[in-house]
Amino acid sequence: MPIAPIFGVAISLFGLPLVPAFLVVFFANLAGGAFGFFLGKYFGHRVAVRFFGEKPIKKAEKFFEKWGEFGVFLAAFTPIPFKIAALSAGIFEMNFWKFLAAAAIGRFLHLAAAAAAFLGGVEFLKFLF
């Protein structure tokens, strides 16, 4: 599920204050990404080859080798499904800590943009400073 609606629901429906809602959604997203990473690492390559064949997997691996952490950051920040990046990072054996750092930066910025859109600029600036 996209991160912005979760954040909006947490604030508006449940009346959570901004900072706790931000932190809960942020860390839940990172935990989900880490889970996807380890699924990809331990089960993903065999399953991916079985479903897609060797050729597309080799192509994806070359792409991932070229873009690595930046690709994870982009997937975490943009509407690209982050699950795919998390699974791919595990499948292609990216360093977990580099994955987590890129994911954290991208997800933080994504969630900050969602907060800015949800709350409007002034409230968001108060939140930051």
Stockholm file with secondary structure:
# STOCKHOLM 1.0

chainA/1-129         MPIAPIFGVAISLFGLPLVPAFLVVFFANLAGGAFGFFLGKYFGHRVAVRFFGEKPIKKAEKFFEKWGEFGVFLAAFTPIPFKIAALSAGIFEMNFWKFLAAAAIGRFLHLAAAAAAFLGGVEFLKFLF
#=GR chainA/1-129 SS CCHHHHHHHHHHTTCCCHHHHHHHHHHHHHHHHHHHHHHIIIIIHHHHHHHHCHHHHHHHHHHHHHHHHHHHHHHHHSSSCHHHHHHHHHHTTCCHHHHHHHHHHHHHHHHHHHHHHHHCHHHHHHHHC
#=GC SS_cons         CCHHHHHHHHHHTTCCCHHHHHHHHHHHHHHHHHHHHHHIIIIIHHHHHHHHCHHHHHHHHHHHHHHHHHHHHHHHHSSSCHHHHHHHHHHTTCCHHHHHHHHHHHHHHHHHHHHHHHHCHHHHHHHHC
//
